[in-house]
Amino acid sequence: LWDKMSVDRVDHFVANSRTVQQRINKFYRRESEVIYPPVELKSCSLQKMDNYYAAGGRLVGYKRFDLIVKAFNRLKWPIKIFGAGPELNSLKKIAKNNIEFLGQISDEAKGQLLSGARAFIHPQLEDFGITAVEAMACGRPVIAYSQGGAVETVLPNETGVFFHKQTWESLLDKLLHFNYENWDSGRIRAHANKFSAEIFKNNIKKLIEDRYEEFKKGF
């Protein structure tokens, strides 16, 4: 009841993705405008690709890092996972030596890590998925689960590829058929620039001005 009362007082909704826009419509029966959140792009630069894959973020259950561990246990390819969280110890227990857990790292270190990766692995369903965009800002393709915000930020076969079942088997199959050499880093980074802080500020400013003009006309 409290939630319904608070929602009824909202003049305009802003969603951070079409995924969230659909939820607002489903549960609140209200329209909303999508403005993608700002992504910090300055820590990323185009560098020479190394021989590892990368993944990371907060290590919690719904982000499904277990799929990455299970797939890479079988592939025996090197992957570096950054971040901390309640799942860290359980993931370490099942991971083989080719999987390296970095813990919390600085933005600068994250930028260097992402820039050198063959690809960034994104196995979760996110409202938006900022880290995947950060990887693209570093010129690296994303291998993502085909649900949530990733379908709005990753361009198939231009800035990344999708796997369609949230299982380690589906991820493994996509990795086996993934060619990490056939990617244009400059084009990937150019796409990520669409999510810059400057564009976000402009979009928010325009939204406020437009809604305020509508408000004034109502008097």
ChimeraX commands (.cxc) that place a marker at each C-alpha (Angstrom):
marker #1 position 0.00,0.00,0.00 radius 0.5
marker #1 position 2.84,2.38,0.86 radius 0.5
marker #1 position 4.49,1.66,-2.48 radius 0.5
marker #1 position 1.28,2.21,-4.41 radius 0.5
marker #1 position 0.66,5.53,-2.61 radius 0.5
marker #1 position 4.18,6.75,-3.33 radius 0.5
marker #1 position 3.93,5.73,-6.99 radius 0.5
marker #1 position 0.71,7.65,-7.42 radius 0.5
marker #1 position 2.54,10.85,-6.43 radius 0.5
marker #1 position 5.19,10.45,-9.15 radius 0.5
marker #1 position 4.81,12.87,-12.07 radius 0.5
marker #1 position 7.26,11.24,-14.48 radius 0.5
marker #1 position 9.27,8.03,-14.39 radius 0.5
marker #1 position 12.77,7.68,-15.79 radius 0.5
marker #1 position 14.13,4.16,-16.39 radius 0.5
marker #1 position 17.78,3.23,-16.83 radius 0.5
marker #1 position 16.95,0.67,-19.56 radius 0.5
marker #1 position 14.05,-0.71,-21.58 radius 0.5
marker #1 position 14.16,-3.73,-19.27 radius 0.5
marker #1 position 13.26,-1.50,-16.31 radius 0.5
marker #1 position 10.83,0.48,-18.45 radius 0.5
marker #1 position 8.89,-2.74,-19.07 radius 0.5
marker #1 position 8.79,-3.47,-15.33 radius 0.5
marker #1 position 7.45,0.01,-14.55 radius 0.5
marker #1 position 4.71,-0.53,-17.10 radius 0.5
marker #1 position 3.92,-4.04,-15.85 radius 0.5
marker #1 position 3.78,-3.34,-12.12 radius 0.5
marker #1 position 2.85,0.36,-11.97 radius 0.5
marker #1 position 0.94,0.69,-15.24 radius 0.5
marker #1 position 2.87,3.88,-15.97 radius 0.5
marker #1 position 4.84,5.11,-18.94 radius 0.5
marker #1 position 8.50,6.09,-18.55 radius 0.5
marker #1 position 11.39,7.53,-20.52 radius 0.5
marker #1 position 14.66,5.62,-20.87 radius 0.5
marker #1 position 17.89,7.45,-20.09 radius 0.5
marker #1 position 20.92,5.20,-19.88 radius 0.5
marker #1 position 23.18,5.79,-16.86 radius 0.5
marker #1 position 26.61,7.37,-17.28 radius 0.5
marker #1 position 29.64,5.11,-17.63 radius 0.5
marker #1 position 33.14,6.25,-16.64 radius 0.5
marker #1 position 35.17,5.93,-19.84 radius 0.5
marker #1 position 38.37,7.80,-18.91 radius 0.5
marker #1 position 40.07,4.83,-17.21 radius 0.5
marker #1 position 39.94,2.79,-20.42 radius 0.5
marker #1 position 42.33,2.98,-23.32 radius 0.5
marker #1 position 43.00,0.78,-26.33 radius 0.5
marker #1 position 45.93,-1.56,-25.64 radius 0.5
marker #1 position 47.47,-4.69,-27.05 radius 0.5
marker #1 position 45.36,-7.79,-26.41 radius 0.5
marker #1 position 46.78,-10.41,-24.05 radius 0.5
marker #1 position 45.94,-14.13,-23.78 radius 0.5
marker #1 position 43.29,-14.06,-21.03 radius 0.5
marker #1 position 39.56,-13.43,-20.69 radius 0.5
marker #1 position 38.06,-11.15,-18.04 radius 0.5
marker #1 position 34.96,-10.96,-15.87 radius 0.5
marker #1 position 34.04,-9.13,-12.72 radius 0.5
marker #1 position 31.74,-7.14,-10.52 radius 0.5
marker #1 position 30.12,-7.86,-7.19 radius 0.5
marker #1 position 30.38,-11.60,-6.56 radius 0.5
marker #1 position 26.77,-12.39,-5.65 radius 0.5
marker #1 position 24.60,-15.32,-6.65 radius 0.5
marker #1 position 22.37,-13.76,-9.31 radius 0.5
marker #1 position 25.38,-12.59,-11.33 radius 0.5
marker #1 position 26.12,-16.27,-12.06 radius 0.5
marker #1 position 29.90,-16.27,-11.91 radius 0.5
marker #1 position 29.53,-20.00,-11.23 radius 0.5
marker #1 position 28.77,-20.44,-14.96 radius 0.5
marker #1 position 32.09,-18.82,-15.81 radius 0.5
marker #1 position 34.02,-21.03,-13.37 radius 0.5
marker #1 position 32.37,-24.22,-14.62 radius 0.5
marker #1 position 32.95,-23.34,-18.28 radius 0.5
marker #1 position 36.58,-22.28,-17.81 radius 0.5
marker #1 position 37.32,-25.29,-15.59 radius 0.5
marker #1 position 36.66,-27.39,-18.67 radius 0.5
marker #1 position 38.34,-25.08,-21.19 radius 0.5
marker #1 position 41.43,-24.59,-18.99 radius 0.5
marker #1 position 41.86,-21.14,-20.59 radius 0.5
marker #1 position 43.13,-18.27,-18.41 radius 0.5
marker #1 position 40.55,-15.86,-17.04 radius 0.5
marker #1 position 40.90,-13.05,-14.50 radius 0.5
marker #1 position 37.90,-12.23,-12.29 radius 0.5
marker #1 position 37.87,-8.99,-10.29 radius 0.5
marker #1 position 35.57,-8.01,-7.45 radius 0.5
marker #1 position 34.50,-9.25,-4.03 radius 0.5
marker #1 position 31.32,-10.53,-2.44 radius 0.5
marker #1 position 29.67,-13.40,-0.56 radius 0.5
marker #1 position 30.23,-15.89,-3.39 radius 0.5
marker #1 position 34.02,-15.41,-3.53 radius 0.5
marker #1 position 35.03,-18.30,-1.26 radius 0.5
marker #1 position 32.62,-20.80,-2.82 radius 0.5
marker #1 position 33.80,-19.85,-6.30 radius 0.5
marker #1 position 37.45,-20.24,-5.29 radius 0.5
marker #1 position 36.73,-23.73,-3.94 radius 0.5
marker #1 position 35.47,-25.02,-7.27 radius 0.5
marker #1 position 37.86,-23.07,-9.54 radius 0.5
marker #1 position 40.94,-24.60,-11.15 radius 0.5
marker #1 position 44.33,-22.92,-11.41 radius 0.5
marker #1 position 43.60,-21.21,-14.73 radius 0.5
marker #1 position 41.03,-19.00,-12.97 radius 0.5
marker #1 position 42.53,-16.04,-11.10 radius 0.5
marker #1 position 40.54,-14.01,-8.55 radius 0.5
marker #1 position 41.88,-10.47,-8.20 radius 0.5
marker #1 position 39.62,-9.12,-5.46 radius 0.5
marker #1 position 38.82,-5.42,-5.38 radius 0.5
marker #1 position 40.93,-3.42,-7.82 radius 0.5
marker #1 position 41.25,0.27,-8.65 radius 0.5
marker #1 position 39.54,1.85,-11.65 radius 0.5
marker #1 position 42.94,2.25,-13.29 radius 0.5
marker #1 position 43.79,-1.43,-12.79 radius 0.5
marker #1 position 40.35,-2.43,-14.06 radius 0.5
marker #1 position 40.86,-0.36,-17.20 radius 0.5
marker #1 position 44.20,-2.04,-17.88 radius 0.5
marker #1 position 42.72,-5.47,-17.19 radius 0.5
marker #1 position 39.77,-4.98,-19.53 radius 0.5
marker #1 position 41.92,-3.45,-22.27 radius 0.5
marker #1 position 44.14,-6.54,-22.42 radius 0.5
marker #1 position 41.38,-9.16,-22.36 radius 0.5
marker #1 position 40.34,-11.26,-25.32 radius 0.5
marker #1 position 36.73,-10.65,-24.27 radius 0.5
marker #1 position 34.64,-9.74,-21.24 radius 0.5
marker #1 position 32.23,-12.41,-19.96 radius 0.5
marker #1 position 28.81,-11.17,-18.78 radius 0.5
marker #1 position 26.64,-14.14,-17.71 radius 0.5
marker #1 position 24.01,-12.32,-15.65 radius 0.5
marker #1 position 20.70,-10.59,-16.20 radius 0.5
marker #1 position 21.21,-6.94,-15.25 radius 0.5
marker #1 position 18.97,-3.89,-15.39 radius 0.5
marker #1 position 21.68,-2.18,-17.43 radius 0.5
marker #1 position 25.16,-3.67,-16.92 radius 0.5
marker #1 position 27.75,-0.91,-16.55 radius 0.5
marker #1 position 30.80,-3.19,-16.46 radius 0.5
marker #1 position 30.01,-4.62,-19.87 radius 0.5
marker #1 position 29.96,-1.09,-21.29 radius 0.5
marker #1 position 33.26,-0.34,-19.53 radius 0.5
marker #1 position 34.77,-3.36,-21.30 radius 0.5
marker #1 position 33.53,-2.05,-24.65 radius 0.5
marker #1 position 34.99,1.36,-23.79 radius 0.5
marker #1 position 38.33,-0.46,-23.55 radius 0.5
marker #1 position 37.77,-1.79,-27.08 radius 0.5
marker #1 position 37.03,-5.36,-26.05 radius 0.5
marker #1 position 34.04,-7.45,-27.18 radius 0.5
marker #1 position 31.51,-8.79,-24.69 radius 0.5
marker #1 position 30.17,-12.33,-24.47 radius 0.5
marker #1 position 26.81,-11.81,-22.75 radius 0.5
marker #1 position 23.68,-13.65,-21.71 radius 0.5
marker #1 position 20.93,-12.47,-24.05 radius 0.5
marker #1 position 18.60,-10.95,-21.46 radius 0.5
marker #1 position 18.32,-7.64,-19.63 radius 0.5
marker #1 position 20.31,-4.52,-20.30 radius 0.5
marker #1 position 23.01,-6.30,-22.31 radius 0.5
marker #1 position 20.71,-6.64,-25.32 radius 0.5
marker #1 position 20.47,-2.82,-25.35 radius 0.5
marker #1 position 24.19,-2.13,-25.05 radius 0.5
marker #1 position 25.88,-4.96,-26.99 radius 0.5
marker #1 position 25.58,-4.93,-30.76 radius 0.5
marker #1 position 25.61,-8.54,-32.04 radius 0.5
marker #1 position 28.74,-9.34,-34.04 radius 0.5
marker #1 position 29.88,-5.71,-33.84 radius 0.5
marker #1 position 30.68,-5.19,-30.15 radius 0.5
marker #1 position 30.03,-8.70,-28.84 radius 0.5
marker #1 position 28.03,-11.92,-29.05 radius 0.5
marker #1 position 25.24,-13.54,-27.03 radius 0.5
marker #1 position 24.63,-16.97,-25.53 radius 0.5
marker #1 position 20.95,-17.74,-25.12 radius 0.5
marker #1 position 20.61,-20.15,-22.20 radius 0.5
marker #1 position 21.89,-19.19,-18.74 radius 0.5
marker #1 position 23.90,-22.40,-18.38 radius 0.5
marker #1 position 27.61,-23.14,-18.37 radius 0.5
marker #1 position 27.08,-25.45,-21.35 radius 0.5
marker #1 position 25.64,-22.61,-23.45 radius 0.5
marker #1 position 28.47,-20.30,-22.42 radius 0.5
marker #1 position 31.05,-22.99,-23.16 radius 0.5
marker #1 position 29.64,-23.58,-26.64 radius 0.5
marker #1 position 29.75,-19.84,-27.40 radius 0.5
marker #1 position 33.36,-19.59,-26.19 radius 0.5
marker #1 position 34.42,-22.53,-28.36 radius 0.5
marker #1 position 33.02,-20.80,-31.43 radius 0.5
marker #1 position 34.22,-17.31,-30.49 radius 0.5
marker #1 position 36.96,-15.77,-32.64 radius 0.5
marker #1 position 38.69,-13.24,-30.41 radius 0.5
marker #1 position 40.80,-11.83,-33.25 radius 0.5
marker #1 position 38.05,-10.55,-35.55 radius 0.5
marker #1 position 37.08,-7.37,-33.71 radius 0.5
marker #1 position 37.54,-3.67,-34.42 radius 0.5
marker #1 position 38.55,-2.16,-31.07 radius 0.5
marker #1 position 38.09,1.41,-32.28 radius 0.5
marker #1 position 34.56,0.70,-33.46 radius 0.5
marker #1 position 33.69,-1.02,-30.17 radius 0.5
marker #1 position 34.99,1.95,-28.17 radius 0.5
marker #1 position 33.09,4.41,-30.38 radius 0.5
marker #1 position 29.88,2.57,-29.57 radius 0.5
marker #1 position 30.59,2.72,-25.82 radius 0.5
marker #1 position 31.01,6.49,-26.06 radius 0.5
marker #1 position 27.24,6.70,-26.53 radius 0.5
marker #1 position 26.96,6.01,-22.79 radius 0.5
marker #1 position 29.29,8.80,-21.67 radius 0.5
marker #1 position 28.61,11.07,-18.70 radius 0.5
marker #1 position 28.29,14.06,-21.03 radius 0.5
marker #1 position 25.51,12.43,-23.05 radius 0.5
marker #1 position 23.77,11.42,-19.82 radius 0.5
marker #1 position 23.90,15.01,-18.52 radius 0.5
marker #1 position 22.48,16.35,-21.78 radius 0.5
marker #1 position 19.65,13.81,-21.77 radius 0.5
marker #1 position 18.73,14.52,-18.15 radius 0.5
marker #1 position 18.84,18.27,-18.75 radius 0.5
marker #1 position 16.59,17.97,-21.82 radius 0.5
marker #1 position 14.12,15.75,-19.97 radius 0.5
marker #1 position 13.82,18.20,-17.06 radius 0.5
marker #1 position 13.41,21.18,-19.37 radius 0.5
marker #1 position 10.79,19.42,-21.52 radius 0.5
marker #1 position 8.78,18.19,-18.53 radius 0.5
marker #1 position 8.96,21.62,-16.89 radius 0.5
marker #1 position 7.61,23.26,-20.04 radius 0.5
marker #1 position 4.72,20.80,-20.00 radius 0.5
marker #1 position 4.15,21.59,-16.32 radius 0.5
marker #1 position 4.00,25.36,-16.97 radius 0.5
marker #1 position 1.47,24.88,-19.75 radius 0.5
marker #1 position -0.79,23.11,-17.29 radius 0.5
marker #1 position -1.37,26.32,-15.30 radius 0.5
marker link #1:1,2 radius 0.2
marker link #1:2,3 radius 0.2
marker link #1:3,4 radius 0.2
marker link #1:4,5 radius 0.2
marker link #1:5,6 radius 0.2
marker link #1:6,7 radius 0.2
marker link #1:7,8 radius 0.2
marker link #1:8,9 radius 0.2
marker link #1:9,10 radius 0.2
marker link #1:10,11 radius 0.2
marker link #1:11,12 radius 0.2
marker link #1:12,13 radius 0.2
marker link #1:13,14 radius 0.2
marker link #1:14,15 radius 0.2
marker link #1:15,16 radius 0.2
marker link #1:16,17 radius 0.2
marker link #1:17,18 radius 0.2
marker link #1:18,19 radius 0.2
marker link #1:19,20 radius 0.2
marker link #1:20,21 radius 0.2
marker link #1:21,22 radius 0.2
marker link #1:22,23 radius 0.2
marker link #1:23,24 radius 0.2
marker link #1:24,25 radius 0.2
marker link #1:25,26 radius 0.2
marker link #1:26,27 radius 0.2
marker link #1:27,28 radius 0.2
marker link #1:28,29 radius 0.2
marker link #1:29,30 radius 0.2
marker link #1:30,31 radius 0.2
marker link #1:31,32 radius 0.2
marker link #1:32,33 radius 0.2
marker link #1:33,34 radius 0.2
marker link #1:34,35 radius 0.2
marker link #1:35,36 radius 0.2
marker link #1:36,37 radius 0.2
marker link #1:37,38 radius 0.2
marker link #1:38,39 radius 0.2
marker link #1:39,40 radius 0.2
marker link #1:40,41 radius 0.2
marker link #1:41,42 radius 0.2
marker link #1:42,43 radius 0.2
marker link #1:43,44 radius 0.2
marker link #1:44,45 radius 0.2
marker link #1:45,46 radius 0.2
marker link #1:46,47 radius 0.2
marker link #1:47,48 radius 0.2
marker link #1:48,49 radius 0.2
marker link #1:49,50 radius 0.2
marker link #1:50,51 radius 0.2
marker link #1:51,52 radius 0.2
marker link #1:52,53 radius 0.2
marker link #1:53,54 radius 0.2
marker link #1:54,55 radius 0.2
marker link #1:55,56 radius 0.2
marker link #1:56,57 radius 0.2
marker link #1:57,58 radius 0.2
marker link #1:58,59 radius 0.2
marker link #1:59,60 radius 0.2
marker link #1:60,61 radius 0.2
marker link #1:61,62 radius 0.2
marker link #1:62,63 radius 0.2
marker link #1:63,64 radius 0.2
marker link #1:64,65 radius 0.2
marker link #1:65,66 radius 0.2
marker link #1:66,67 radius 0.2
marker link #1:67,68 radius 0.2
marker link #1:68,69 radius 0.2
marker link #1:69,70 radius 0.2
marker link #1:70,71 radius 0.2
marker link #1:71,72 radius 0.2
marker link #1:72,73 radius 0.2
marker link #1:73,74 radius 0.2
marker link #1:74,75 radius 0.2
marker link #1:75,76 radius 0.2
marker link #1:76,77 radius 0.2
marker link #1:77,78 radius 0.2
marker link #1:78,79 radius 0.2
marker link #1:79,80 radius 0.2
marker link #1:80,81 radius 0.2
marker link #1:81,82 radius 0.2
marker link #1:82,83 radius 0.2
marker link #1:83,84 radius 0.2
marker link #1:84,85 radius 0.2
marker link #1:85,86 radius 0.2
marker link #1:86,87 radius 0.2
marker link #1:87,88 radius 0.2
marker link #1:88,89 radius 0.2
marker link #1:89,90 radius 0.2
marker link #1:90,91 radius 0.2
marker link #1:91,92 radius 0.2
marker link #1:92,93 radius 0.2
marker link #1:93,94 radius 0.2
marker link #1:94,95 radius 0.2
marker link #1:95,96 radius 0.2
marker link #1:96,97 radius 0.2
marker link #1:97,98 radius 0.2
marker link #1:98,99 radius 0.2
marker link #1:99,100 radius 0.2
marker link #1:100,101 radius 0.2
marker link #1:101,102 radius 0.2
marker link #1:102,103 radius 0.2
marker link #1:103,104 radius 0.2
marker link #1:104,105 radius 0.2
marker link #1:105,106 radius 0.2
marker link #1:106,107 radius 0.2
marker link #1:107,108 radius 0.2
marker link #1:108,109 radius 0.2
marker link #1:109,110 radius 0.2
marker link #1:110,111 radius 0.2
marker link #1:111,112 radius 0.2
marker link #1:112,113 radius 0.2
marker link #1:113,114 radius 0.2
marker link #1:114,115 radius 0.2
marker link #1:115,116 radius 0.2
marker link #1:116,117 radius 0.2
marker link #1:117,118 radius 0.2
marker link #1:118,119 radius 0.2
marker link #1:119,120 radius 0.2
marker link #1:120,121 radius 0.2
marker link #1:121,122 radius 0.2
marker link #1:122,123 radius 0.2
marker link #1:123,124 radius 0.2
marker link #1:124,125 radius 0.2
marker link #1:125,126 radius 0.2
marker link #1:126,127 radius 0.2
marker link #1:127,128 radius 0.2
marker link #1:128,129 radius 0.2
marker link #1:129,130 radius 0.2
marker link #1:130,131 radius 0.2
marker link #1:131,132 radius 0.2
marker link #1:132,133 radius 0.2
marker link #1:133,134 radius 0.2
marker link #1:134,135 radius 0.2
marker link #1:135,136 radius 0.2
marker link #1:136,137 radius 0.2
marker link #1:137,138 radius 0.2
marker link #1:138,139 radius 0.2
marker link #1:139,140 radius 0.2
marker link #1:140,141 radius 0.2
marker link #1:141,142 radius 0.2
marker link #1:142,143 radius 0.2
marker link #1:143,144 radius 0.2
marker link #1:144,145 radius 0.2
marker link #1:145,146 radius 0.2
marker link #1:146,147 radius 0.2
marker link #1:147,148 radius 0.2
marker link #1:148,149 radius 0.2
marker link #1:149,150 radius 0.2
marker link #1:150,151 radius 0.2
marker link #1:151,152 radius 0.2
marker link #1:152,153 radius 0.2
marker link #1:153,154 radius 0.2
marker link #1:154,155 radius 0.2
marker link #1:155,156 radius 0.2
marker link #1:156,157 radius 0.2
marker link #1:157,158 radius 0.2
marker link #1:158,159 radius 0.2
marker link #1:159,160 radius 0.2
marker link #1:160,161 radius 0.2
marker link #1:161,162 radius 0.2
marker link #1:162,163 radius 0.2
marker link #1:163,164 radius 0.2
marker link #1:164,165 radius 0.2
marker link #1:165,166 radius 0.2
marker link #1:166,167 radius 0.2
marker link #1:167,168 radius 0.2
marker link #1:168,169 radius 0.2
marker link #1:169,170 radius 0.2
marker link #1:170,171 radius 0.2
marker link #1:171,172 radius 0.2
marker link #1:172,173 radius 0.2
marker link #1:173,174 radius 0.2
marker link #1:174,175 radius 0.2
marker link #1:175,176 radius 0.2
marker link #1:176,177 radius 0.2
marker link #1:177,178 radius 0.2
marker link #1:178,179 radius 0.2
marker link #1:179,180 radius 0.2
marker link #1:180,181 radius 0.2
marker link #1:181,182 radius 0.2
marker link #1:182,183 radius 0.2
marker link #1:183,184 radius 0.2
marker link #1:184,185 radius 0.2
marker link #1:185,186 radius 0.2
marker link #1:186,187 radius 0.2
marker link #1:187,188 radius 0.2
marker link #1:188,189 radius 0.2
marker link #1:189,190 radius 0.2
marker link #1:190,191 radius 0.2
marker link #1:191,192 radius 0.2
marker link #1:192,193 radius 0.2
marker link #1:193,194 radius 0.2
marker link #1:194,195 radius 0.2
marker link #1:195,196 radius 0.2
marker link #1:196,197 radius 0.2
marker link #1:197,198 radius 0.2
marker link #1:198,199 radius 0.2
marker link #1:199,200 radius 0.2
marker link #1:200,201 radius 0.2
marker link #1:201,202 radius 0.2
marker link #1:202,203 radius 0.2
marker link #1:203,204 radius 0.2
marker link #1:204,205 radius 0.2
marker link #1:205,206 radius 0.2
marker link #1:206,207 radius 0.2
marker link #1:207,208 radius 0.2
marker link #1:208,209 radius 0.2
marker link #1:209,210 radius 0.2
marker link #1:210,211 radius 0.2
marker link #1:211,212 radius 0.2
marker link #1:212,213 radius 0.2
marker link #1:213,214 radius 0.2
marker link #1:214,215 radius 0.2
marker link #1:215,216 radius 0.2
marker link #1:216,217 radius 0.2
marker link #1:217,218 radius 0.2
marker link #1:218,219 radius 0.2
view
